[in-house]
Protein backbone atom coordinates (compact mmCIF):
# COMPACT_ATOMS: atom_id res chain seq x y z
CA UNK A 1 0.00 0.00 0.00
CA UNK A 2 1.47 3.33 -1.08
CA UNK A 3 0.45 5.72 1.67
CA UNK A 4 1.74 8.77 -0.19
CA UNK A 5 -0.08 8.39 -3.48
CA UNK A 6 -3.59 8.74 -4.82
CA UNK A 7 -6.61 10.92 -4.19
CA UNK A 8 -9.02 11.39 -1.32
CA UNK A 9 -10.84 8.07 -1.77
CA UNK A 10 -7.62 6.09 -1.68
CA UNK A 11 -6.39 7.96 1.36
CA UNK A 12 -9.66 7.38 3.20
CA UNK A 13 -9.48 3.69 2.36
CA UNK A 14 -5.88 3.56 3.62
CA UNK A 15 -6.89 5.33 6.82
CA UNK A 16 -9.69 2.83 7.42
CA UNK A 17 -7.38 -0.14 6.86
CA UNK A 18 -4.80 1.28 9.26
CA UNK A 19 -7.39 1.79 11.98
CA UNK A 20 -8.80 -1.75 11.62
CA UNK A 21 -5.44 -3.52 11.19
CA UNK A 22 -4.16 -5.88 13.89
CA UNK A 23 -0.50 -6.72 14.39
CA UNK A 24 2.51 -6.60 16.70
CA UNK A 25 4.44 -3.62 15.29
CA UNK A 26 4.17 -0.89 12.66
CA UNK A 27 7.03 -0.97 10.15
CA UNK A 28 7.62 2.10 7.99
CA UNK A 29 9.89 1.60 5.00
CA UNK A 30 12.17 4.33 3.68
CA UNK A 31 9.69 5.02 0.85
CA UNK A 32 7.39 6.91 3.22
CA UNK A 33 10.06 9.59 3.74
CA UNK A 34 13.20 9.36 1.66
CA UNK A 35 13.31 12.20 -0.85
CA UNK A 36 10.05 13.69 0.47
CA UNK A 37 7.55 13.07 3.24
CA UNK A 38 4.80 10.96 1.68
CA UNK A 39 3.09 9.91 4.90
CA UNK A 40 1.12 12.88 6.20
CA UNK A 41 -2.29 14.22 7.05
CA UNK A 42 -5.08 11.88 8.21
CA UNK A 43 -3.18 8.76 7.16
CA UNK A 44 -0.19 9.82 9.25
CA UNK A 45 -2.51 10.55 12.17
CA UNK A 46 -3.97 7.06 11.89
CA UNK A 47 -0.48 5.53 12.00
CA UNK A 48 0.56 7.74 14.90
CA UNK A 49 -2.47 6.67 16.94
CA UNK A 50 -1.50 3.01 16.73
CA UNK A 51 -0.17 1.84 20.09
CA UNK A 52 2.14 -0.83 18.66
CA UNK A 53 5.89 0.00 18.60
CA UNK A 54 6.90 1.72 15.38
CA UNK A 55 10.08 0.96 13.42
CA UNK A 56 11.33 3.29 10.69
CA UNK A 57 13.85 2.31 8.01
CA UNK A 58 15.45 5.70 7.40
CA UNK A 59 16.77 6.28 3.89
CA UNK A 60 18.98 8.87 2.21
CA UNK A 61 20.70 9.74 5.47
CA UNK A 62 22.31 12.78 3.92
CA UNK A 63 19.38 15.12 3.33
CA UNK A 64 16.18 16.35 4.98
CA UNK A 65 17.56 15.08 8.27
CA UNK A 66 15.92 17.69 10.56
CA UNK A 67 12.57 16.87 8.95
CA UNK A 68 13.16 13.13 9.31
CA UNK A 69 14.07 13.56 12.97
CA UNK A 70 10.85 15.52 13.52
CA UNK A 71 8.94 12.75 11.74
CA UNK A 72 10.46 10.24 14.18
CA UNK A 73 9.48 12.45 17.13
CA UNK A 74 5.91 12.82 15.96
CA UNK A 75 5.16 9.12 15.46
CA UNK A 76 7.06 8.39 17.80
CA UNK A 77 9.57 5.85 16.49
CA UNK A 78 10.73 3.14 18.90
CA UNK A 79 13.30 1.53 16.57
CA UNK A 80 15.31 3.44 13.98
CA UNK A 81 16.89 1.23 11.32
CA UNK A 82 19.90 2.97 9.79
CA UNK A 83 21.73 1.88 6.67
CA UNK A 84 24.97 2.58 8.53
CA UNK A 85 26.87 0.15 10.75
CA UNK A 86 28.86 3.00 12.36
CA UNK A 87 28.67 3.13 16.18
CA UNK A 88 29.34 6.88 15.99
CA UNK A 89 26.38 7.44 13.67
CA UNK A 90 24.20 5.30 15.93
CA UNK A 91 25.28 7.32 18.98
CA UNK A 92 24.34 10.58 17.26
CA UNK A 93 20.90 9.18 16.51
CA UNK A 94 20.44 7.96 20.09
CA UNK A 95 21.52 11.36 21.44
CA UNK A 96 18.81 12.97 19.31
CA UNK A 97 16.01 10.39 19.55
CA UNK A 98 14.71 8.41 22.56
CA UNK A 99 14.67 5.12 20.67
CA UNK A 100 16.70 2.04 19.87
CA UNK A 101 18.98 2.14 16.81
CA UNK A 102 20.20 -0.73 14.67
CA UNK A 103 22.25 -0.82 11.46
CA UNK A 104 21.08 -3.15 8.68
CA UNK A 105 22.35 -3.04 5.07
CA UNK A 106 19.95 -1.36 2.69
CA UNK A 107 19.83 -4.21 0.21
CA UNK A 108 19.78 -7.96 0.33
CA UNK A 109 20.47 -10.53 -2.34
CA UNK A 110 17.66 -11.62 -4.64
CA UNK A 111 19.27 -14.85 -5.82
CA UNK A 112 16.48 -15.53 -8.31
CA UNK A 113 17.59 -12.48 -10.31
CA UNK A 114 21.22 -11.94 -9.42
CA UNK A 115 22.92 -15.25 -10.14
CA UNK A 116 25.80 -16.30 -12.37
CA UNK A 117 24.28 -17.25 -15.74
CA UNK A 118 27.54 -16.96 -17.71
CA UNK A 119 31.01 -18.29 -16.97
CA UNK A 120 32.91 -15.21 -15.71
CA UNK A 121 35.91 -16.02 -17.90
CA UNK A 122 33.71 -16.03 -21.02
CA UNK A 123 32.12 -12.62 -20.48
CA UNK A 124 32.86 -10.06 -23.22
CA UNK A 125 33.28 -6.94 -21.02
CA UNK A 126 36.28 -6.66 -18.71
CA UNK A 127 35.03 -3.80 -16.54
CA UNK A 128 31.54 -2.35 -16.33
CA UNK A 129 30.12 0.49 -14.28
CA UNK A 130 26.85 2.38 -13.92
CA UNK A 131 26.39 5.20 -11.44
CA UNK A 132 25.21 8.76 -11.04
CA UNK A 133 27.26 11.73 -9.91
CA UNK A 134 27.06 12.23 -6.16
CA UNK A 135 25.79 15.65 -5.06
CA UNK A 136 28.70 17.87 -4.15
CA UNK A 137 27.40 18.45 -0.64
CA UNK A 138 28.52 14.90 0.14
CA UNK A 139 32.08 16.21 -0.13
CA UNK A 140 33.48 13.93 -2.85
CA UNK A 141 33.32 13.06 -6.55
CA UNK A 142 34.47 9.45 -6.22
CA UNK A 143 31.99 7.96 -8.68
CA UNK A 144 33.15 10.30 -11.42
CA UNK A 145 36.79 9.90 -10.42
CA UNK A 146 36.80 6.12 -10.80
CA UNK A 147 34.74 6.21 -14.00
CA UNK A 148 36.93 8.80 -15.71
CA UNK A 149 40.17 7.14 -14.65
CA UNK A 150 39.29 3.83 -16.27
CA UNK A 151 37.81 5.49 -19.34
CA UNK A 152 41.15 7.27 -19.80
CA UNK A 153 43.35 4.28 -18.94
CA UNK A 154 41.41 1.42 -20.53
CA UNK A 155 43.63 1.25 -23.61
CA UNK A 156 46.81 1.27 -21.52
CA UNK A 157 45.56 -1.66 -19.47
CA UNK A 158 44.08 -3.44 -22.49
CA UNK A 159 40.55 -3.38 -21.04
CA UNK A 160 37.22 -3.71 -22.77
CA UNK A 161 34.94 -1.41 -20.78
CA UNK A 162 31.32 -0.32 -20.59
CA UNK A 163 31.27 2.63 -18.20
CA UNK A 164 28.69 5.40 -17.94
CA UNK A 165 27.42 8.02 -15.49
CA UNK A 166 24.59 9.03 -17.83
CA UNK A 167 21.21 8.44 -16.14
CA UNK A 168 19.85 7.38 -19.52
CA UNK A 169 22.19 4.37 -19.43
CA UNK A 170 20.87 3.02 -16.14
CA UNK A 171 19.07 -0.30 -16.47
CA UNK A 172 15.95 -1.88 -15.02
CA UNK A 173 16.56 -4.79 -12.66
CA UNK A 174 16.46 -7.71 -15.14
CA UNK A 175 18.63 -5.82 -17.64
CA UNK A 176 21.05 -4.89 -14.85
CA UNK A 177 21.41 -8.54 -13.87
CA UNK A 178 22.04 -9.42 -17.51
CA UNK A 179 24.63 -6.63 -17.78
CA UNK A 180 26.51 -7.96 -14.76
CA UNK A 181 26.58 -11.36 -16.44
CA UNK A 182 28.36 -9.76 -19.39
CA UNK A 183 31.11 -8.31 -17.18
CA UNK A 184 34.15 -10.03 -15.70
CA UNK A 185 34.47 -7.14 -13.26
CA UNK A 186 32.69 -4.11 -11.85
CA UNK A 187 34.05 -0.86 -10.51
CA UNK A 188 32.62 0.59 -7.33
CA UNK A 189 32.82 2.94 -4.37
CA UNK A 190 31.17 3.10 -0.98
CA UNK A 191 27.88 4.99 -0.94
CA UNK A 192 27.45 8.02 1.29
CA UNK A 193 29.96 10.61 2.42
CA UNK A 194 32.31 11.62 5.21
CA UNK A 195 30.35 14.54 6.68
CA UNK A 196 27.20 13.13 8.29
CA UNK A 197 25.02 15.75 9.97
CA UNK A 198 21.59 15.69 11.58
CA UNK A 199 21.27 19.43 10.89
CA UNK A 200 21.70 19.53 7.08
CA UNK A 201 23.80 22.64 7.73
CA UNK A 202 26.53 21.89 5.19
CA UNK A 203 24.11 20.59 2.56
CA UNK A 204 22.02 23.75 2.88
CA UNK A 205 25.08 25.99 2.70
CA UNK A 206 26.54 24.20 -0.35
CA UNK A 207 23.25 24.35 -2.22
CA UNK A 208 22.87 28.05 -1.41
CA UNK A 209 26.43 28.75 -2.59
CA UNK A 210 25.88 26.90 -5.87
CA UNK A 211 22.66 28.83 -6.34
CA UNK A 212 24.66 32.06 -6.10
CA UNK A 213 27.71 30.73 -7.99
CA UNK A 214 26.44 28.22 -10.58
CA UNK A 215 29.80 28.16 -12.35
CA UNK A 216 31.72 27.14 -9.21
CA UNK A 217 33.88 24.02 -9.46
CA UNK A 218 33.99 21.13 -7.03
CA UNK A 219 37.43 22.40 -5.97
CA UNK A 220 35.76 25.68 -4.99
CA UNK A 221 33.14 23.83 -2.96
CA UNK A 222 35.75 21.62 -1.30
CA UNK A 223 37.93 24.55 -0.33
CA UNK A 224 35.05 26.57 1.04
CA UNK A 225 33.13 23.89 2.93
CA UNK A 226 35.19 20.76 3.53
CA UNK A 227 38.93 21.48 3.63
CA UNK A 228 38.80 22.89 7.16
CA UNK A 229 35.84 20.83 8.40
CA UNK A 230 36.69 19.47 11.87
CA UNK A 231 35.23 16.54 13.75
CA UNK A 232 33.67 14.95 10.68
CA UNK A 233 31.58 11.80 11.09
CA UNK A 234 31.65 9.49 8.07
CA UNK A 235 28.51 7.72 6.95
CA UNK A 236 29.74 5.26 4.34
CA UNK A 237 27.79 2.16 3.42
CA UNK A 238 27.77 -0.84 1.15
CA UNK A 239 25.23 -0.50 -1.64
CA UNK A 240 22.98 -2.85 -3.57
CA UNK A 241 25.43 -2.75 -6.49
CA UNK A 242 28.05 -4.54 -4.40
CA UNK A 243 25.62 -7.25 -3.32
CA UNK A 244 24.27 -7.75 -6.84
CA UNK A 245 27.71 -7.98 -8.43
CA UNK A 246 28.70 -10.53 -5.80
CA UNK A 247 25.54 -12.52 -6.51
CA UNK A 248 26.48 -12.85 -10.20
CA UNK A 249 30.09 -13.83 -9.37
CA UNK A 250 31.32 -10.60 -10.92
CA UNK A 251 34.71 -9.56 -9.50
CA UNK A 252 34.80 -6.09 -7.97
CA UNK A 253 37.51 -3.44 -8.08
CA UNK A 254 36.53 -1.03 -5.33
CA UNK A 255 37.94 2.06 -3.71
CA UNK A 256 39.30 1.05 -0.32
CA UNK A 257 36.65 1.30 2.38
CA UNK A 258 34.83 -0.40 5.23
CA UNK A 259 31.74 -1.62 3.33
CA UNK A 260 29.81 -2.12 6.58
CA UNK A 261 32.37 -4.67 7.69
CA UNK A 262 31.26 -7.23 5.11
CA UNK A 263 33.56 -6.78 2.11
CA UNK A 264 37.25 -7.15 2.94
CA UNK A 265 40.09 -6.06 0.62
CA UNK A 266 41.85 -8.88 -1.22
CA UNK A 267 39.26 -11.27 0.19
CA UNK A 268 36.00 -10.12 -1.41
CA UNK A 269 37.26 -7.35 -3.71
CA UNK A 270 40.40 -5.99 -5.33
CA UNK A 271 41.25 -2.76 -3.47
CA UNK A 272 42.04 0.47 -5.30
CA UNK A 273 43.44 3.53 -3.56
CA UNK A 274 41.50 6.72 -4.13
CA UNK A 275 44.56 8.43 -5.60
CA UNK A 276 45.03 5.45 -7.99
CA UNK A 277 48.60 4.99 -6.78
CA UNK A 278 48.17 1.19 -6.77
CA UNK A 279 46.22 0.98 -10.04
CA UNK A 280 48.85 -1.12 -11.83
CA UNK A 281 48.94 -3.58 -8.93
CA UNK A 282 45.14 -3.78 -8.94
CA UNK A 283 45.15 -4.44 -12.68
CA UNK A 284 47.72 -7.20 -12.28
CA UNK A 285 45.47 -8.86 -9.72
CA UNK A 286 42.45 -8.47 -11.97
CA UNK A 287 44.32 -9.98 -14.94
CA UNK A 288 45.23 -13.03 -12.83
CA UNK A 289 42.27 -15.38 -13.37
CA UNK A 290 42.81 -17.17 -10.08
CA UNK A 291 42.87 -13.92 -8.09
CA UNK A 292 39.92 -12.42 -9.95
CA UNK A 293 37.76 -15.50 -9.61
CA UNK A 294 38.87 -16.00 -6.03
CA UNK A 295 37.56 -12.64 -4.81
CA UNK A 296 34.37 -13.15 -6.83
CA UNK A 297 33.79 -16.62 -5.38
CA UNK A 298 34.36 -15.50 -1.80
CA UNK A 299 32.02 -12.51 -2.26
CA UNK A 300 29.42 -14.85 -3.76
CA UNK A 301 29.65 -17.13 -0.72
CA UNK A 302 29.45 -14.13 1.65
CA UNK A 303 26.26 -12.65 0.22
CA UNK A 304 24.55 -16.04 0.19
CA UNK A 305 25.57 -16.58 3.81
CA UNK A 306 25.05 -13.12 5.33
CA UNK A 307 23.06 -10.89 2.99
CA UNK A 308 19.98 -12.76 1.86
CA UNK A 309 16.68 -11.04 2.64
CA UNK A 310 15.83 -13.83 5.09
CA UNK A 311 19.05 -13.13 6.98
CA UNK A 312 18.41 -9.37 7.08
CA UNK A 313 14.80 -9.85 8.22
CA UNK A 314 16.08 -12.08 11.04
CA UNK A 315 18.35 -9.25 12.15
CA UNK A 316 15.46 -6.81 12.11
CA UNK A 317 13.24 -9.14 14.13
CA UNK A 318 16.01 -9.63 16.69
CA UNK A 319 16.29 -5.85 17.12
CA UNK A 320 12.51 -5.41 17.32
CA UNK A 321 11.67 -8.24 19.75
CA UNK A 322 12.75 -6.40 22.96
CA UNK A 323 10.22 -3.64 22.13
CA UNK A 324 7.21 -5.91 21.69
Secondary structure, 3 states (H helix, E strand, C coil): CCCCCCCHHHHHHHHHHHHHCCCCEEEECHHHECCCECCCHHHHHHHHHCCCEEEEECCCCCCCHHHHHHHHHHHCCCEEEECCCCHHHHHHHHHHCCCEEEECCCCCECCCCCCCCCCHHHCCEEEEEECCCCCHHHCCCHHHHHHHHHHHHHHHHCCCEEEECCHHHCCCHHHHHHHHCCEEEEEECCEEECCCCCCCHHHHHHHHHHHHCCCCCHHHHHHHHHCCCCCCCCEEECCHHHHHHHHCCCEEEEECCCHHHCCCECCCEEEECCCCCCHHHHHHHHHCHHHHHHHHHHHHHHHHHHCEHHHHHHHHHHHHHCCC
